[in-house]
Structure formats: structure tokens, C-alpha cells
Amino acid sequence: MGTARPTDRLFFAVLPDPRTAARIADLAKRLCEGHGLNGRRLETEHLHATLLHVGDDFFAPPPELISELVRRASSVEMPSFRISFDRVMSFRNGAFVLCGGEGVAGLEMLHERLKTTMTVEGMTRSASAFTPHMTLLRDPRHVPSYEIEPITWTTREFVLVHSLLGKTTHRHPARFALS
């Protein structure tokens, strides 16, 4: 008898625009073939850079929680910014990811602003470290970090994502414009 697993996850994220997402999906396909990675790649429309994990649960988030998250996130002020991922690598947990150096400074800043807004009254647990990245797939093979031609876009918003775990479904209950 297995342990019950959460069915629903809430997190804030930045999404690439559709054209950039298609470029990332194509790159992921080529990299997987080149490295012999067999894990299932994220669907193009699910590619994202997580900003802040809110939590996992065994049921859909109640409307009151969504309303409170939206209220708090709406107070975050930040201009739109460019994101540039210029490396790929595997994390210890098997995630094969895009990551970057100076090109992810905007993600770090937005993460800090969101974290401050959400942790004031315990809406989220504070993670030990934040490493801006975009997961392409999970695979047990480890790929060391190396540089790639940068994938760059300007983000003009962030979103609240409600993920139905294991069902490849992402809903976006709210979007937040960057000025």
C-alpha cells in the first residue's frame, strides 16, 4: 500500500512567450537526443521558471486562499525585465534544467519581493535557497553544467499556477502585470 501523494500544487511562475517556449522545447529535444536522456520532457505550454512554491495539498485550493494570494501578489511592484538562460545542467534530483548567471537577476529580485510579501503572515514556507531555472525534464543521467547559446526573452507578467499533479494540467487562476 503506497503513501498518499498530494494532488494539487500552487506556485508563482514566469512563463516564456509562445515563440520562446517553442524554441526551448526544440532545444530540449535536441539536448535530450544528444545526451541520451529518456525522461519525459515538459509540454511546451508548461515550461516555466518557478518563482515561489506556495504549497501542495490533497484537494483543490479553496477560493479564500486564491483570493488572499492574489491580494498579496498584486502588491508586488516591479518593471518588466529580460531573462537569459545561458547554461544547461542536471540537478541532484534528476532535473535537467536551463539556468543562467547575470541573466537571471530579475528572477531573483522578483522571487525576493514575492517571498517577502507572502511570508509576512506565513502564507509560504521560506525555501533554503533559490536557484532560478527552467526544468526541461527529469532523468537519472547526470549532465554537467555547460554553456549554450542564450535563450532570452522579456517577461511582462508572472502568474499563479494551480498544477494538478500527475495530470499534466496547469491552470492560471491569476496573472500579474509587471510595469
Secondary structure by P-SEA (a helix, b strand, c coil): cccccccbbbbbbccccaaaaaaaaaaaaaaaaaacccccccccccccccccccccccccccaaaaaaaaaaaaaccccbbbbbbccccccccccccccccccaaaaaaaaaaaaaaaacccccccccbbbbbbbcbbbcccccccccccbbbbbcccccccccccccccccccccccc
